[in-house]
C-alpha cells in the first residue's frame, strides 16, 4: 500500500500579500526604503544648479538618480532580510513548523518581499527622475541600470540575513539600514570622493555595486576624471559577496550555539 504525501508548498501568496501590507504600514520601512532615496535625489540631483549638465551618456540628474536607486535597493534588501532572520530566530520558526509552509518557502516569501520593496524603491526614484529631467542618451540605458541594480542588489540580501542571524535582535533591521548609510557616505555614493578617500571607498561594499550600476551611463569614468576598470568593480562585488556569505555562516553557527 502506497501512502501519498504532499510536499510543503515552496511559496505562500497569502503570506507574501500579508507581509507586503505589513511593511507598507511600517513607517520605518516607508521612510528609509522609499522616502529617503527620493528626498536625497531631489536634494542632490533635481534641484542642484548642475543637474542638467552632461555626465557620460546622460546628465547629472541621471547620475544622482542611479546612486539613490542603488542605495534604496541596498537598504530595502538588507533591512527586510535581516528582519526576517531575526524573526526566524526568535520563535517564528516554531510557529512556522505548525503550518504547511516549508522553511524554504518562508525564506523565498521573505526574499521576494524584500525584492519587491527594492523594486518599489527603484521605481519611486526613477519616476521622480523622469518628472524632474533625468535623461540618458538612449532608452535602453534606463533598463540596463534597473536590471543591474535589482540583480546585483541581491547581494545585500545576504548581508541582511547575516546581520539578522548574527545579532538576533529586534534592532537588526535598523542596524543593517544604518550601516548601509555609513557605507554609502564612505563608498562614493552620496558625494564624489577623491584622493585617499576615493582609495578607501574602493574597498567598501557599496562601491562596486554602485559603480556597476552607473556603468551604462559612465562606462566606468568617475567625476574626478579617473576610470575604474570593469574587472576591479567585479572583484569588489565578488569579494563582498564572499564576506557576506561568511557572515551568514557565522550567524548560523552562533544561532545554533544559543539554542
C-alpha positions, 0 to 999 in steps of 0.5 A: 500500500502506497501512502501519498504525501504532499510536499510543503508548498515552496511559496505562500501568496497569502503570506507574501500579500500579508507581509507586503501590507505589513511593511507598507504600514511600517513607517520605518520601512516607508521612510528609509526604503522609499522616502529617503532615496527620493528626498536625497535625489531631489536634494542632490540631483533635481534641484542642484544648479548642475543637474542638467549638465552632461555626465557620460551618456546622460546628465547629472540628474541621471547620475544622482538618480542611479546612486539613490536607486542603488542605495534604496535597493541596498537598504530595502534588501538588507533591512527586510532580510535581516528582519526576517532572520531575526524573526526566524530566530526568535520563535517564528520558526516554531510557529512556522513548523505548525503550518504547511509552509516549508522553511524554504518557502518562508525564506523565498516569501521573505526574499521576494518581499524584500525584492519587491520593496527594492523594486518599489524603491527603484521605481519611486526614484526613477519616476521622480527622475523622469518628472524632474529631467533625468535623461540618458542618451538612449532608452535602453540605458534606463533598463540596463541600470534597473536590471543591474541594480535589482540583480546585483542588489541581491547581494545585500540580501545576504548581508541582511540575513547575516546581520539578522542571524548574527545579532538576533535582535529586534534592532537588526533591521535598523542596524543593517539600514544604518550601516548601509548609510555609513557605507554609502557616505564612505563608498562614493555614493552620496558625494564624489570622493577623491584622493585617499578617500576615493582609495578607501571607498574602493574597498567598501561594499557599496562601491562596486555595486554602485559603480556597476550600476552607473556603468551604462551611463559612465562606462566606468569614468568617475567625476574626478576624471579617473576610470575604474576598470570593469574587472576591479568593480567585479572583484569588489562585488565578488569579494563582498559577496564572499564576506557576506556569505561568511557572515551568514555562516557565522550567524548560523553557527552562533544561532545554533550555539544559543539554542 
